[in-house]
Amino acid sequence: MSKNLWTIEEEDLCKKLLLEGKSYKEISNIICRTEGAIRSKRAIYFKDINTSQIYKNSSNYKAIYQDYNWCYQKYIIEGLNHEQMAKEAVCTKRVIEKWCQEKHKLTQKYRQKNKILNDIQKDLIIGSLLGDGHIDKRETQPIFIVVHAENQKDYLYFKYEILKDLCNKEPSFIEGCFKEFTNGKIYWCQNAYRICTRIYDIFLPFRKMSNTELLNNMNDLSFSIWMLDDGYRSVNNWQLCIAEYTPEETELIIKILKNKYNINAYLKKDIRYLGFIADDSRIIDEIILKNIPNNLDVIKYKITENNIRNKQKIVSININNEEKTLRDLSEEYGIAYKTLCSRYYRGQDILQNVGDIN
């Protein structure tokens, strides 16, 4: 007979001990079987029976909310509210409130002071503070808030999923309306969605950070968030709104983009914006597509479905056994670049009327 086969006596004793609410470890010690074997037997014995009520009637039963670690995981780490915890524990909200607040001392005040952000949440907040997000300025109300128009709903919910454990509810809908701005003009504000977190002290250091500190802590994800928040992508290139930045901060932005990504940003004629040439705009596209889900609405209309023009062909001409691009020739001979391109594609002598080059 195989040593793995159970006797009838073992089967009956195991079932009896399970019904009494004994742990797998306790039963293992009594009948000399592994905890895994006992777990398998339980699955067979009670396959069609809800054992939760059996265990609740046992003197050894311990509800899940009585476990400090479970409550800490759900309330502090996952950010569930009492009602959500009650659904998971199959009990009333009042029971959860009693055990969290009175027994385990896990209050909202404790959560406010002890909540820790993960790295992705930090990067998202930095990018959003450079862009469309802000932290409430009231001294005792450090709440992170970000709003996006309805055509960026997917994008806002992408942010919400990252910040979900910091929020008490899903994003709220804001109906469009006319608003008067500080310049005295009235504008139509379209339908939007808003993320508003709970109060957390961990937001205070971010609220104190200057634009310079935010820029120096920017990485690929936060840069992607900033570009999607405040950037516009045409079929040719990106431009970034920097209206709220000082000239010194603008210089820092240009320097950081050059050093970190080899992107050459330049101040446009309208100094509220930074411009990027086509090649650098493609680098920005690549960074964003690597860090943000490509199926979001904002990604589709700004990048993947934007009919972005293909990279221009670089044409080189052999002159006196030296390869020169049309751009080089334009600068060397003072001929407009468009004129040279026109002559080249028509098969004409592109350097006609500029004299002998030999």
Number of C-alpha atoms within 10 A of each C-alpha: 4 5 5 8 8 11 9 9 9 15 14 12 15 23 16 13 15 24 16 17 21 18 15 20 14 14 21 17 11 13 14 11 17 13 16 12 12 21 14 10 16 17 11 10 14 13 10 8 10 9 14 12 10 14 18 14 12 14 10 12 16 12 13 13 24 15 13 15 12 13 22 18 12 18 21 22 15 14 21 20 19 20 15 15 21 18 12 12 15 13 14 13 16 12 14 23 21 14 17 22 13 11 12 17 15 18 14 17 12 13 20 18 12 13 17 17 16 10 9 13 17 18 21 23 26 28 27 26 24 24 21 16 20 19 21 17 13 8 7 11 15 23 23 26 18 21 20 21 17 19 15 19 20 16 22 23 19 15 18 21 12 13 22 20 21 27 21 13 15 15 20 12 15 16 11 13 10 10 12 11 9 7 6 8 8 11 11 10 14 14 14 19 20 20 23 21 22 19 20 22 19 16 21 18 9 19 17 12 13 11 18 15 12 19 20 12 14 21 15 18 19 27 25 24 26 23 23 22 22 16 20 15 18 17 14 17 19 22 21 21 19 20 13 11 15 11 12 9 16 22 14 16 19 16 16 18 15 13 10 11 14 12 20 18 24 16 17 13 9 10 14 14 19 22 22 20 15 19 15 18 21 19 14 20 20 13 16 22 16 12 14 18 13 14 12 17 19 21 21 12 15 19 20 16 12 14 12 16 11 9 10 8 6 8 12 14 15 9 10 9 7 8 12 14 12 22 17 14 18 17 11 9 11 10 16 13 14 12 12 20 16 12 14 16 9 10 9 11 10 19 16 10 7 10 7 7 8 5
